[in-house]
Amino acid sequence: MTYYYQLGNIPHKRHTQFRQPDGSLYHEELIGNRGFSGIQSLLYHLHPPTRVQKIVWSKPVEIAYEEAGPLRHRHLRTQTVARGGDAIAARVPLLGNADVCISIARPTESMQYWYRFAHGDEILFVHEGSGVLESQYGILHYKSGDYLVIPTGVLWRILPDAGIEQRMLVVEAWGHIEPPQRYLNQYGQFLETAPYCERDIRPPEELITHDEQGEFEVRVKARDGITRYLYNYHPLDVVGWDGHLWPFAFNIEDFEPITGRIHQPPPVHQTFAGSGFVLCSFVPRLFDYHPLAIPAPYNHSNVDSDEVIYYVEGQFMSRKGIEPGSITVHPSGLPHGPHPGMYEGSIGKERTDELAVMIDSFRPLKLTRQTAQLEDKDYPYSWTNRLLA
């Protein structure tokens, strides 16, 4: 993250003796990105984090993509995605490329292990649900509307609240996810012009140090497989940490929209920047206030990006036939815009109550074979009045 935080007990100086009550040393671990030149945190363990008892390789099911076909707009109805499993097993991958994989998950169970994606950061957008994100940095309660941003290097698991429906949009990045650079000053502080700031970001709330013995499993996804590491001590044995790299929550309702006299382009909604993609939040906001303004977006061609929009709730000013959980995919190379009647119909309206997440990928996205059962086959023709009547 962009600012310093600390939980638990740490020594006065880095890389100096820090002793346990029995006189032995705590075991220092640095977790950082971009070698030693990026953001980092120092964690202090009861046991060496390298002390593995057993290593088991289990190759995951590879993502099967659709065969190439005609370029067309897509509408995926994800309401029918099956519930079941934990937050990893429940993932249904829908779109992906070398930079990002986008999935839907509807977990019903707590994870009985801890997990880490070794090649990049992840965002879990909580469409529905509540529970706890547990990591070696502490516990963090989540709720509907939260973006859970998990840097690579973090061991984590999701513990859903019992009896609460869970639905998540998952963004797995091959690289790092950060606030847009234009929101920050040279010191990393959010600018006055940024649509959110440090006050809106929720770090881990409480550090709970575990010292149990037994068999504990950590799964690491890396190099086209998942490796299972078994330890004879609890992996969340951290007594203190400090630094700039830690998991956090940011709620979409804390994103303050930027509005203007005429229609504002999508970059004003940008929330995070990834390697090869950006993520934006569309939130309730006042419409444009020029006396001749047309609030609905104009037709546009995505020359350099594929546009993916996940619809959360509300009335969507430019779309018909959309429901919560819908995903539209507008690929580069084709123009798209508001459905018939929506452009003219937006004139004179004062506000929108839509809530949506947009992901723009700068490399073409491929659809997985799981999308075949979710696709609205008529969507490419939905700009004709006949189909929308």
matplotlib code that plots the C-alpha trace (Angstrom):
import matplotlib.pyplot as plt

x = [0.0, 1.0, 1.5, 3.2, 1.3, 2.3, 0.6, 2.1, 5.6, 8.7, 12.3, 13.5, 15.8, 15.5, 17.7, 18.8, 18.4, 14.8, 14.4, 11.5, 10.8, 13.0, 16.0, 15.8, 15.5, 12.3, 12.7, 12.6, 11.1, 11.0, 8.2, 8.6, 8.1, 10.3, 13.4, 14.4, 13.3, 9.5, 7.2, 7.9, 7.1, 9.1, 7.4, 8.7, 7.8, 8.0, 9.4, 11.4, 9.0, 11.3, 10.7, 8.7, 7.9, 6.6, 6.1, 3.4, 2.9, -0.7, -1.2, -4.4, -7.0, -5.8, -8.1, -9.7, -10.4, -12.9, -11.7, -11.2, -14.5, -16.1, -15.4, -18.6, -19.9, -20.8, -23.2, -22.6, -25.3, -23.5, -26.4, -26.6, -23.0, -23.2, -22.6, -20.1, -16.6, -14.2, -13.1, -10.5, -12.4, -15.5, -13.7, -15.2, -12.7, -14.5, -11.9, -8.1, -4.8, -1.2, -1.9, -5.1, -7.7, -11.3, -13.5, -16.7, -16.9, -19.8, -18.1, -20.1, -17.2, -14.3, -10.8, -9.1, -5.6, -3.8, -3.2, -0.8, -0.6, 3.1, 3.1, 1.1, -1.6, -5.3, -8.5, -11.6, -14.7, -17.4, -20.7, -22.5, -21.4, -19.4, -16.7, -13.0, -9.9, -7.3, -3.5, -0.2, -0.8, -3.9, -7.7, -9.7, -13.5, -15.1, -18.6, -20.6, -19.0, -15.4, -12.5, -10.1, -6.6, -4.1, -0.4, 1.6, 3.6, 0.6, -0.7, -4.5, -7.8, -11.4, -13.7, -17.3, -19.9, -22.2, -25.5, -24.6, -24.7, -21.3, -20.7, -17.3, -15.7, -12.0, -9.2, -5.9, -3.1, 0.3, 1.9, 1.0, -2.2, -1.8, -3.7, -3.3, 0.0, -1.9, -3.7, -0.5, 2.1, 5.9, 5.8, 3.0, 0.3, -3.1, -3.7, -6.7, -8.0, -8.0, -11.5, -10.4, -7.6, -5.9, -8.9, -11.0, -8.5, -8.9, -5.8, -5.8, -7.6, -6.0, -2.9, -3.5, -0.3, -0.7, 1.7, -0.1, 1.6, 0.1, -0.2, -0.9, -1.2, -0.2, -1.0, 1.1, -0.1, 3.0, 4.4, 1.2, 0.6, -0.2, 2.3, 1.1, 3.5, 2.9, 4.2, 4.2, 3.5, 0.8, 1.9, 0.3, 2.9, 3.8, 4.2, 4.5, 5.1, 5.5, 5.9, 4.0, 3.0, -0.2, -3.6, -6.4, -10.1, -11.6, -15.4, -16.8, -19.2, -16.2, -15.2, -16.2, -17.3, -15.8, -18.6, -18.7, -20.8, -20.6, -20.1, -16.9, -14.8, -14.1, -10.7, -12.4, -13.8, -10.4, -9.8, -6.7, -4.0, -2.5, 0.0, -1.8, -5.2, -7.1, -10.0, -12.8, -15.8, -19.1, -21.0, -24.2, -23.5, -25.1, -25.4, -23.8, -25.2, -24.6, -28.1, -27.6, -25.8, -26.5, -25.7, -25.6, -22.1, -21.5, -20.7, -17.0, -14.5, -12.0, -9.0, -6.5, -8.5, -11.2, -13.8, -15.4, -18.2, -19.5, -22.9, -23.5, -26.9, -29.1, -30.5, -27.8, -28.2, -26.9, -28.1, -31.3, -31.6, -28.9, -29.2, -27.0, -24.1, -24.2, -20.9, -20.6, -17.5, -16.9, -13.7, -11.3, -12.0, -15.7, -17.7, -20.2, -22.5, -25.9, -28.8, -31.5, -33.5, -31.1, -29.1, -32.1, -33.8, -31.0, -31.6, -33.0, -32.2, -30.3, -28.6, -27.8, -27.9, -25.8, -23.1, -20.6, -17.0, -15.1, -11.9, -10.1, -7.5, -4.9, -4.3, -7.2, -9.1, -10.0, -13.2, -13.2, -15.4, -17.4, -18.9, -20.9, -23.7, -23.8, -23.9, -26.8, -26.5, -28.7, -26.6, -24.5, -27.7, -29.2, -28.6, -31.6, -34.9, -36.5, -34.7, -35.1, -38.7]
y = [0.0, 3.6, 4.4, 3.1, 0.9, -1.2, -3.9, -5.9, -5.7, -4.8, -3.9, -0.4, -0.9, -3.1, -6.2, -6.1, -8.6, -9.1, -11.8, -14.0, -14.4, -17.5, -15.6, -17.1, -14.7, -13.9, -14.6, -11.6, -11.8, -9.1, -9.2, -6.7, -6.2, -5.1, -6.6, -4.4, -1.1, -1.4, -1.2, -3.7, -4.8, -6.6, -9.4, -11.1, -14.8, -17.2, -19.8, -19.6, -19.3, -21.6, -24.7, -26.9, -30.5, -31.8, -30.5, -31.9, -30.9, -30.9, -29.5, -27.5, -27.8, -25.7, -22.9, -24.0, -21.2, -20.9, -21.5, -18.4, -17.2, -14.0, -10.8, -9.8, -8.1, -10.5, -10.5, -13.1, -13.8, -15.0, -15.2, -18.9, -19.7, -22.6, -22.1, -24.3, -24.9, -22.4, -19.1, -20.8, -23.9, -21.8, -19.7, -20.0, -18.4, -16.4, -14.2, -14.1, -13.3, -13.0, -10.1, -10.9, -13.6, -12.6, -15.1, -15.4, -17.2, -18.1, -19.8, -21.6, -22.9, -21.6, -22.3, -25.0, -23.9, -20.6, -19.5, -17.3, -16.4, -16.1, -14.1, -11.1, -9.3, -10.1, -8.2, -9.8, -7.6, -8.6, -8.2, -10.0, -11.3, -10.7, -12.5, -12.3, -12.1, -13.8, -13.4, -13.3, -9.5, -10.0, -10.2, -7.9, -8.0, -7.6, -6.7, -6.1, -3.6, -4.1, -4.5, -6.8, -6.1, -8.8, -8.3, -11.3, -12.7, -12.6, -15.9, -15.6, -17.3, -16.3, -17.3, -16.4, -15.5, -18.5, -18.4, -15.3, -15.5, -14.8, -13.6, -12.3, -10.9, -12.1, -10.3, -12.2, -10.1, -11.1, -8.1, -5.5, -3.5, 0.0, 3.3, 5.3, 7.3, 10.5, 10.3, 10.5, 13.2, 12.5, 11.2, 8.7, 10.7, 10.9, 14.3, 16.5, 15.8, 12.0, 10.3, 8.5, 8.7, 7.0, 7.5, 5.2, 2.3, -0.3, -2.1, -5.4, -4.6, -7.0, -9.2, -12.6, -14.6, -18.4, -20.8, -24.1, -27.3, -29.8, -30.0, -26.8, -26.4, -23.5, -23.7, -21.6, -21.1, -20.6, -21.9, -23.4, -25.5, -25.5, -26.6, -27.7, -27.0, -28.7, -27.2, -28.6, -25.1, -22.5, -20.3, -17.2, -16.9, -13.2, -11.2, -7.8, -6.2, -2.8, -1.3, -0.3, -3.7, -5.2, -6.4, -3.9, -3.3, -0.3, -0.1, 1.0, 3.4, 5.4, 6.2, 9.9, 10.4, 13.2, 15.0, 17.9, 20.0, 17.5, 13.7, 12.6, 9.8, 6.5, 7.4, 9.6, 6.4, 4.7, 3.1, 0.8, 0.3, -3.1, -4.4, -4.4, -3.3, -0.7, -1.1, 1.5, 2.0, 3.4, 4.7, 6.8, 10.3, 13.5, 13.7, 16.4, 19.9, 21.7, 22.9, 20.8, 17.8, 14.2, 12.2, 8.8, 7.9, 8.5, 5.7, 4.9, 2.4, 0.7, 1.0, -0.3, -2.2, -4.8, -3.4, -5.6, -4.3, -6.2, -4.9, -4.8, -3.1, -0.2, 1.2, 1.3, 4.4, 3.0, -0.7, -2.6, -6.3, -6.1, -7.6, -7.8, -10.1, -9.4, -9.0, -7.3, -7.7, -5.1, -6.1, -3.7, -3.3, -2.7, 0.4, 0.2, 2.6, 3.0, 0.8, 2.4, 5.0, 5.2, 8.1, 10.3, 9.1, 10.3, 13.9, 15.9, 13.2, 14.5, 11.4, 7.7, 5.1, 2.5, 0.5, -1.4, -2.4, -2.0, -3.7, -2.5, -4.9, -3.6, -7.1, -9.0, -11.2, -14.8, -16.3, -19.6, -22.5, -22.0, -18.9, -20.9, -21.7, -18.0, -16.1, -14.2, -15.1, -12.2, -9.5, -8.7, -7.8, -5.9, -2.5, -3.2, -2.0, -5.3, -7.3, -4.6, -3.8]
z = [0.0, -0.3, 3.4, 6.5, 9.0, 12.0, 14.1, 17.1, 18.5, 16.5, 17.5, 17.5, 14.5, 11.4, 11.1, 14.8, 17.6, 18.7, 21.3, 22.5, 26.2, 26.3, 24.9, 21.4, 18.4, 16.5, 12.8, 10.6, 7.1, 4.5, 1.9, -0.9, -4.6, -7.4, -5.8, -3.0, -4.6, -4.2, -1.2, 1.5, 5.0, 7.7, 9.7, 12.9, 13.3, 16.2, 13.8, 10.6, 7.7, 5.7, 7.9, 5.6, 6.6, 3.3, -0.2, -2.5, -6.2, -7.5, -11.0, -11.2, -14.0, -16.8, -18.1, -21.4, -23.7, -26.5, -30.0, -32.1, -33.7, -35.0, -33.1, -31.3, -28.2, -25.4, -22.4, -19.7, -17.1, -14.1, -11.7, -12.5, -11.6, -9.1, -5.4, -3.5, -2.2, -0.6, -2.1, -4.3, -5.3, -6.1, -8.8, -12.3, -14.7, -17.5, -19.2, -19.3, -21.1, -20.1, -17.7, -15.9, -15.2, -14.3, -12.4, -10.5, -7.2, -4.9, -2.0, 0.7, 2.9, 4.8, 3.4, 5.5, 4.2, 3.4, -0.2, -2.2, -5.8, -6.4, -9.7, -8.8, -6.7, -6.5, -6.0, -4.7, -5.2, -2.7, -4.6, -1.8, 1.6, 4.7, 6.7, 7.5, 5.3, 7.5, 6.8, 8.6, 8.8, 10.9, 10.4, 8.2, 8.2, 4.8, 3.7, 0.5, -1.8, -0.6, -2.8, -1.0, -2.4, -1.6, -2.6, -3.7, -0.8, 1.5, 2.9, 3.2, 3.5, 3.3, 6.3, 5.2, 7.8, 8.3, 6.5, 4.4, 0.6, -0.9, -4.5, -5.6, -8.7, -8.7, -10.6, -10.6, -12.0, -13.3, -11.8, -9.1, -8.5, -7.2, -7.0, -10.3, -10.2, -11.1, -7.7, -5.7, -5.0, -5.2, -1.6, -2.2, -0.5, -2.1, -3.7, -2.9, -6.4, -5.9, -5.6, -2.5, 0.1, 3.0, 5.3, 3.0, 3.1, 5.8, 6.9, 9.0, 12.2, 14.7, 14.7, 16.3, 16.9, 16.7, 18.2, 17.7, 16.7, 14.2, 10.5, 8.6, 4.8, 2.6, -1.1, -3.5, -7.1, -9.4, -12.7, -14.0, -10.8, -7.2, -4.6, -1.2, 1.7, 5.0, 8.2, 11.8, 13.2, 12.5, 9.6, 11.2, 13.9, 13.4, 16.6, 14.8, 11.4, 9.9, 6.4, 3.3, 1.8, 3.4, 2.4, 2.6, 1.9, 0.1, -0.3, -3.6, -1.8, -0.6, -4.2, -4.8, -8.4, -10.5, -12.5, -15.0, -17.2, -20.0, -20.0, -18.3, -20.0, -18.2, -16.8, -14.1, -12.7, -12.4, -9.0, -9.5, -12.1, -12.9, -15.3, -18.7, -17.3, -15.3, -12.9, -12.6, -10.3, -11.5, -8.5, -8.0, -9.1, -10.4, -14.2, -16.3, -15.8, -19.1, -20.3, -23.5, -21.9, -22.9, -19.8, -21.5, -22.9, -26.6, -29.0, -28.8, -30.2, -27.9, -30.2, -27.7, -25.0, -24.3, -22.0, -19.4, -17.1, -14.1, -13.1, -9.4, -8.9, -9.9, -13.1, -15.9, -17.9, -21.2, -21.2, -21.4, -20.5, -17.8, -14.3, -11.2, -12.0, -15.7, -17.5, -20.8, -23.0, -25.7, -27.6, -29.3, -32.9, -32.6, -31.7, -28.9, -27.2, -25.5, -26.5, -28.7, -26.8, -23.9, -25.4, -26.0, -22.9, -20.6, -21.6, -18.6, -16.0, -13.0, -11.5, -11.9, -9.2, -11.1, -9.4, -11.5, -11.9, -15.2, -16.2, -19.4, -20.6, -23.1, -24.5, -26.1, -23.6, -24.4, -23.1, -21.3, -22.3, -19.1, -20.6, -23.2, -20.6, -19.5, -22.8, -24.1, -27.7, -28.9, -27.3, -30.4, -32.1, -29.2, -30.8, -33.1, -31.9, -32.8, -30.1, -27.5, -28.0]

ax = plt.figure().add_subplot(projection="3d")
ax.plot(x, y, z, "-o")
ax.set_aspect("equal")
plt.show()
